[in-house]
Structure formats: structure tokens, C-alpha cells
Amino acid sequence: MDNLKKRSVLRLNHGECQILLCCRTGANHKERDLPCQDSCMASQHFYKGYPYTLLVVADGHGNARYTRSEVGAHLAAQAVREVSVDFVHAMVDLMEKEPASWKRDPVRHFKDHFGRAVIKIFRDKVEDHAFKVEGHAFKVEGHASKKSKKKEASESGKEELHTDSRKSIDRYGTTVTMALLFENLLFLGGVGDSAVYTVEQKSAKLNVKENIPEEKKDISDISTPSLINLNARYSWKTAVKTLSKTEQTDVKTLNRSPGISDVVMILATTDGMPDSLKDPSGSIEDICKKSLVHGLDWLEEILPGQLDEWSNNGVGDDMGVIVCFPRYKKYISQDKKNEAVQEEMFSQDKKDEAVQEDMFSQDKKDEAVQEDMFSQDKKNEAVQEEMCEPGSDSSSDGGYSYSEFAADDVHRADKAGSGDINSEKSKIEMADRDDVSISHKKNKTATIDRADLSTIPSQTDKDREEI
């Protein structure tokens, strides 16, 4: 039993439609050790291949005299389901017969007869349950059987039951609210203060609307319309909304595409939730936006704790909530496309950054080369400065200083590079030196000729040749 209670959220999904259900015991009921008297039910069906979805919330009355209100809430949900199944079957048959104008009759029938059918089936179920629980007591006290009571009520045309039976049925007091999705129609109806909110998209903006609001009543009247009231059929409220068929939408920017559905999310809830919130519409819009962004796994995780927090800080009542996204997968599919585009753009940005890094790296390399060249120039200047300094130390080999050898090493490449020019220059210099040598020799011979030959000692022929 404890393990079943731990499963606080139920999920249903058919195609694009995604549904979450959650029922939480209110803070006041926990203090008084009372059960949760709210009931939630969601169901998805096919009839002749046509899918339809039903959402129902029911709020059992909390007064002490409603000792079986949690059972009444459950029976009310069952009654709505049975009537809805018959209603959809009739609509499908009408669609096949009159495909062009089938919607007109179902809408009128829903407003005029759906609520009455729910109330009748609910009372039948309550009688069946009460008879099973108290049937023995009825017989001992001489009360009529279940069948005879129905016959008497039918014959007299009265809805009143035997006084003791009336008190018994009062124990099942409950409200009920429902939403039925079929094709592009949303049927809303109910008795009491539970509510159905729709989050609708209007011109790239989300708007929250409360549908079938509770009828205004005198402030001194603290009673709540209930399915057990004899005039319950007059308290049944209805509304029908037409949904546009959708293909896709951008949930990030809420940009509408042609044919986009106005209804993004439906939230059915008992009165405990809106009564505990200062701004129910704002909180519901926040749930819708974050669910579309973070996904339903996120909503499933946070919803039970959020309802508990609202109950603890609010009126302390039970809370039964159903969240339905009629076309959730379409929204998420488009969201995934947007993410893919963003990832592709991010990837391109990464590529651009890589190119910029390569260019920056090349600039660094060029700077390093320039720094090396600058450093080499500095070394050359230093060598030249050392060569120009007077009194530089000479090595013991050949009379060259260390700086001269260094200078030779530094300028060797330049000298080798200008080899051809230096070669021509050397030839010119050698020719000049030959001319100078010849001139010198002539001058020297002329001097000898002018000298007194008598002063020159006799020489051999070999010596003459040398001279």
C-alpha cells in the first residue's frame, strides 16, 4: 500500500496528447488523519479508429456529515466516463451520416442533456453502493428494496427518496468537472467549484482562461453546488471550445504557424489549488512554459511537492490536478529542431574560433621570427661595438682578437654572398699593384742608372739577372 502511495503522479500518452494526474492529501486532512477526498481520472479511447480523451476531477465534500464523500467523488468520475463513452459513440455515428454538419447536434445535446445523464447515473451508483453497505439495515427496518424504491420514484414522478435513504445518499456529497477532447472540439462541463483552465496562445503570447466559472452566489451562502442536490441539473454548467488543428509551434518564442492550436495546455483542478494561490493564472502559465522547456519528466518530479507546498501555505485542502497537453509532441519536436539549429550555429562558431586561433598562432610565429631577427641585429651591433673599442685583448695566435674572429664569423655570409663583386675588385686591385710594382721597378732602375757605376762592385751574370 505504501509503495502505491509513493507513485504520486500517473501519466498517459496517446500520440501527441500527454497527460499527468496527481492527487494530494491536504495539510488539514493530514492533521485530522482524514483521507484525500478528491478524485482524478483520465482516459484515452478509440472508437471506430477515432481517438478521444477524457479528463475528470471530483471534490468530495469535507463536512463531517459527508462520511463517504471520497467514494462519491470516485463514483462521479465513473458516471462522467460512462456518459462520455455513449456521447462519443453517438457523435461518430453522426459524423459518418452527416460529415458536413455533424457538430451542430452534439454541441446542443451536450448543453441540454449531458449533465442530466451524469447526475442520473451518479445517483444510481450511489444507491447501489449504499445498498451494498447498508442493505441489511434497510431490510430489518422494513425499508423498500432498491428496485422497489426506483419504481415508486418513477411512478410518482418525484426524485425524492425515502428519508433514511436520502440521509444515506447525502454522505456521498461531491462536485465534478470534466473536459472531453474529440476531433477539434473541447467539451467542458460540471457542477461545483472545481475548475478547468485552458492556456491559450494569442499573438505570440500565452493567456490563461478559467472556463465554466462557478455561478455567483450570495456571500452568506457558504454551500457548494453538489451532485447530491435535488436541483443539481440546474447547476450543471457547460462550455464548448473549437480547437484549430496544428502542425507545429516554436515554444521558445511562441511564434504561431498557420493553423496553430489556440489551446496549448488544459489544467483541470479541484478548488484546493486555486483557493491556495494568490495568482492561479500566473502559476498555471508558469507550469505550462516550464513544462514545454524542461519536459514532462521535470513536471512529474516537481508536481507532488509543489501541490503539498501550496496546500501547506494555503487553505490546507486536498488537491486533485490533471495537466494535459493536447499536442505536446509537436511542440517538443519543433523545440528539438530549434535546438539542432542552435547546435549547428554553435558548431560553426567553434569552427570560426578555431580559424581565428590558427591566425593568432601564425601571428605569434611571425612575431617570434621578428624577435629572433631583432635579437640577431642586437648581437651584430654588440659585436661591432666590441670591434670598435680601443685596446681590445688579442689572442696569442696570429695577433687577432676574439672580437675580430667573431666579426669574421658574423660577416662571412655577407662576404660569400658578394664573392663575384669582390673577385672583380680583387683583379682590379692586383692590376693596380702590378702597375705600381712596375713603376717602382722603373724608378729604381732609373736611380741605379743615375748612380755612379764605379761605386757598384762587380757582380756576376747571375746577380745582374736578379737585379
Backbone hydrogen bonds, N-H to C=O, Kabsch-Sander energy under -0.5 kcal/mol:
donor,donor_aa,acceptor,acceptor_aa,energy
5,K,1,M,-1.9
6,K,2,D,-1.6
7,R,3,N,-0.7
7,R,4,L,-0.7
8,S,6,K,-2.0
10,L,21,L,-2.3
12,L,19,I,-2.3
14,H,17,C,-1.9
17,C,14,H,-2.1
18,Q,325,F,-2.1
19,I,12,L,-3.0
20,L,323,V,-2.6
21,L,10,L,-2.7
22,C,321,V,-2.5
23,C,8,S,-0.6
24,R,319,M,-2.9
28,N,316,G,-1.8
29,H,316,G,-0.7
30,K,26,G,-1.9
31,E,27,A,-1.9
32,R,28,N,-1.7
33,D,30,K,-0.9
34,L,29,H,-3.3
39,S,58,A,-2.7
41,M,56,V,-2.6
43,S,54,L,-2.2
45,H,52,Y,-2.6
47,Y,50,Y,-2.0
50,Y,47,Y,-2.0
52,Y,45,H,-2.0
53,T,181,L,-2.0
54,L,43,S,-2.8
55,L,179,A,-2.7
56,V,41,M,-2.8
57,V,177,T,-2.5
58,A,39,S,-2.6
60,G,37,Q,-2.2
60,G,58,A,-0.6
61,H,173,G,-2.1
66,Y,63,N,-1.7
67,T,65,R,-1.5
68,R,171,R,-1.9
69,S,66,Y,-1.4
72,G,68,R,-2.4
73,A,69,S,-2.4
74,H,70,E,-1.4
75,L,71,V,-2.6
76,A,72,G,-2.3
77,A,73,A,-1.7
78,Q,74,H,-1.8
79,A,75,L,-2.2
80,V,76,A,-2.1
81,R,77,A,-2.0
82,E,78,Q,-2.2
83,V,79,A,-2.1
84,S,80,V,-2.4
85,V,81,R,-2.2
86,D,82,E,-1.7
87,F,83,V,-2.3
88,V,84,S,-2.7
89,H,85,V,-2.2
90,A,86,D,-1.9
91,M,87,F,-1.9
92,V,88,V,-2.7
93,D,89,H,-2.1
94,L,90,A,-2.0
95,M,91,M,-2.5
96,E,92,V,-2.0
97,K,93,D,-1.3
98,E,94,L,-3.5
101,S,98,E,-0.5
102,W,98,E,-0.8
104,R,101,S,-0.7
105,D,101,S,-0.5
107,V,103,K,-1.9
108,R,104,R,-1.7
109,H,105,D,-2.9
110,F,106,P,-2.7
111,K,107,V,-1.8
112,D,108,R,-1.9
113,H,109,H,-3.0
114,F,109,H,-1.0
114,F,110,F,-0.7
115,G,110,F,-0.6
117,A,113,H,-2.1
118,V,114,F,-2.0
119,I,115,G,-2.4
120,K,116,R,-2.2
121,I,117,A,-2.2
122,F,118,V,-2.6
123,R,119,I,-2.2
124,D,120,K,-2.0
125,K,121,I,-2.2
126,V,122,F,-2.5
127,E,123,R,-2.5
128,D,124,D,-2.3
129,H,125,K,-2.6
130,A,126,V,-3.0
131,F,127,E,-2.7
132,K,128,D,-1.9
133,V,129,H,-2.0
134,E,130,A,-3.4
135,G,131,F,-1.9
138,F,134,E,-1.9
139,K,135,G,-1.9
140,V,136,H,-2.0
141,E,137,A,-2.1
142,G,139,K,-1.0
143,H,138,F,-3.0
149,K,145,S,-2.2
150,K,146,K,-1.9
151,K,147,K,-2.2
152,E,148,S,-2.5
153,A,149,K,-2.4
154,S,150,K,-2.2
155,E,151,K,-2.6
156,S,152,E,-2.3
157,G,153,A,-1.0
158,K,153,A,-1.1
166,R,162,H,-3.0
167,K,163,T,-2.0
168,S,164,D,-1.9
169,I,165,S,-2.5
170,D,166,R,-2.0
171,R,167,K,-0.7
171,R,168,S,-0.9
172,Y,169,I,-2.1
173,G,170,D,-1.5
175,T,59,D,-1.5
176,V,191,V,-2.3
177,T,57,V,-2.5
178,M,189,G,-3.1
179,A,55,L,-2.5
180,L,187,F,-2.8
181,L,53,T,-2.9
182,F,180,L,-0.6
182,F,185,L,-2.3
183,E,51,P,-0.7
185,L,182,F,-2.6
186,L,241,K,-2.8
187,F,180,L,-2.9
187,F,185,L,-0.5
188,L,239,A,-3.1
189,G,178,M,-1.8
190,G,237,K,-1.7
191,V,176,V,-2.6
195,A,269,T,-2.8
196,V,211,N,-0.7
197,Y,267,L,-3.4
198,T,209,K,-2.6
199,V,265,M,-3.2
200,E,198,T,-0.7
200,E,207,N,-3.6
201,Q,262,D,-3.0
202,K,200,E,-0.6
202,K,205,K,-3.5
207,N,200,E,-3.4
209,K,198,T,-2.7
211,N,196,V,-2.7
211,N,209,K,-0.6
221,D,218,D,-1.9
222,I,220,S,-0.9
227,L,174,T,-2.5
229,N,226,S,-1.1
232,A,229,N,-1.5
234,Y,231,N,-1.5
235,S,231,N,-0.6
235,S,232,A,-1.2
236,W,232,A,-0.6
237,K,190,G,-2.8
239,A,188,L,-2.3
241,K,186,L,-2.6
243,L,184,N,-3.8
243,L,241,K,-0.5
250,D,255,N,-1.3
251,V,249,T,-0.8
254,L,250,D,-2.5
255,N,250,D,-0.6
260,I,257,S,-1.7
264,V,199,V,-3.2
264,V,262,D,-0.8
265,M,199,V,-1.3
266,I,324,C,-3.1
267,L,197,Y,-3.0
268,A,322,I,-2.1
269,T,195,A,-2.7
270,T,320,G,-1.8
273,M,270,T,-1.0
275,D,271,D,-2.1
276,S,272,G,-0.7
276,S,273,M,-1.0
277,L,273,M,-0.5
277,L,274,P,-0.9
283,S,279,D,-2.1
284,I,280,P,-2.4
285,E,281,S,-2.4
286,D,282,G,-1.9
287,I,283,S,-2.0
288,C,284,I,-2.2
289,K,285,E,-2.5
290,K,286,D,-2.4
291,S,287,I,-2.1
292,L,288,C,-1.9
293,V,289,K,-1.7
294,H,290,K,-3.3
295,G,291,S,-1.7
299,L,295,G,-1.3
300,E,296,L,-2.9
301,E,297,D,-1.6
302,I,298,W,-2.0
303,L,299,L,-2.4
306,Q,302,I,-2.2
307,L,303,L,-2.5
308,D,304,P,-2.2
309,E,305,G,-2.2
310,W,306,Q,-2.4
311,S,307,L,-2.2
312,N,308,D,-2.6
313,N,309,E,-2.2
314,G,310,W,-0.9
316,G,311,S,-0.9
319,M,24,R,-2.3
321,V,22,C,-3.1
322,I,268,A,-2.7
323,V,20,L,-2.7
324,C,266,I,-3.0
324,C,322,I,-0.5
325,F,18,Q,-2.9
328,Y,16,E,-1.2
328,Y,325,F,-1.2
329,K,16,E,-1.1
330,K,327,R,-0.5
331,Y,327,R,-1.3
332,I,328,Y,-2.4
333,S,329,K,-2.6
334,Q,330,K,-2.2
335,D,331,Y,-2.2
336,K,332,I,-2.6
337,K,333,S,-1.9
338,N,334,Q,-2.3
339,E,335,D,-2.2
340,A,336,K,-2.5
341,V,337,K,-2.3
342,Q,338,N,-2.3
343,E,339,E,-2.7
344,E,340,A,-2.5
345,M,341,V,-2.5
346,F,342,Q,-2.6
347,S,343,E,-2.7
348,Q,344,E,-2.3
349,D,345,M,-2.3
350,K,346,F,-2.1
351,K,347,S,-2.2
352,D,348,Q,-2.7
353,E,349,D,-2.6
354,A,350,K,-2.3
355,V,351,K,-2.4
356,Q,352,D,-2.5
357,E,353,E,-2.4
358,D,354,A,-2.3
359,M,355,V,-2.5
360,F,356,Q,-2.6
361,S,357,E,-2.6
362,Q,358,D,-2.5
363,D,359,M,-2.3
364,K,360,F,-2.2
365,K,361,S,-2.2
366,D,362,Q,-2.7
367,E,363,D,-2.5
368,A,364,K,-2.3
369,V,365,K,-2.4
370,Q,366,D,-2.5
371,E,367,E,-2.5
372,D,368,A,-2.3
373,M,369,V,-2.5
374,F,370,Q,-2.7
375,S,371,E,-2.6
376,Q,372,D,-2.4
377,D,373,M,-2.4
378,K,374,F,-2.1
379,K,375,S,-2.1
380,N,376,Q,-2.5
381,E,377,D,-2.6
382,A,378,K,-2.2
383,V,379,K,-2.4
384,Q,380,N,-2.5
385,E,381,E,-2.3
386,E,382,A,-2.1
387,M,383,V,-2.1
388,C,384,Q,-1.7
389,E,385,E,-0.8
389,E,386,E,-0.5
392,S,389,E,-0.6
395,S,400,Y,-2.3
398,G,396,S,-0.7
400,Y,397,D,-1.1
402,Y,393,D,-0.6
405,F,401,S,-1.7
406,A,402,Y,-2.3
407,A,403,S,-2.5
408,D,404,E,-2.4
409,D,405,F,-2.3
410,V,406,A,-2.6
411,H,407,A,-2.4
412,R,408,D,-0.7
412,R,409,D,-0.6
415,K,411,H,-2.3
416,A,412,R,-2.9
417,G,413,A,-2.4
418,S,414,D,-1.4
419,G,416,A,-1.4
422,N,418,S,-2.3
423,S,419,G,-2.5
424,E,420,D,-2.2
425,K,421,I,-2.4
426,S,422,N,-2.7
427,K,423,S,-2.1
428,I,424,E,-2.2
429,E,425,K,-2.6
430,M,426,S,-3.1
431,A,427,K,-2.7
432,D,428,I,-2.4
433,R,429,E,-2.6
434,D,430,M,-2.6
435,D,431,A,-2.4
436,V,432,D,-2.7
437,S,433,R,-2.7
438,I,434,D,-2.8
439,S,435,D,-2.6
440,H,436,V,-2.5
441,K,437,S,-2.7
442,K,438,I,-2.8
443,N,439,S,-2.6
444,K,440,H,-2.5
445,T,441,K,-2.8
446,A,442,K,-2.8
447,T,443,N,-1.9
448,I,444,K,-2.1
449,D,445,T,-2.8
450,R,446,A,-1.9
451,A,447,T,-1.1
453,L,451,A,-0.8
455,T,452,D,-1.8
456,I,453,L,-0.8
464,R,460,T,-1.9
465,E,461,D,-1.9
466,E,462,K,-2.0
467,I,463,D,-2.4
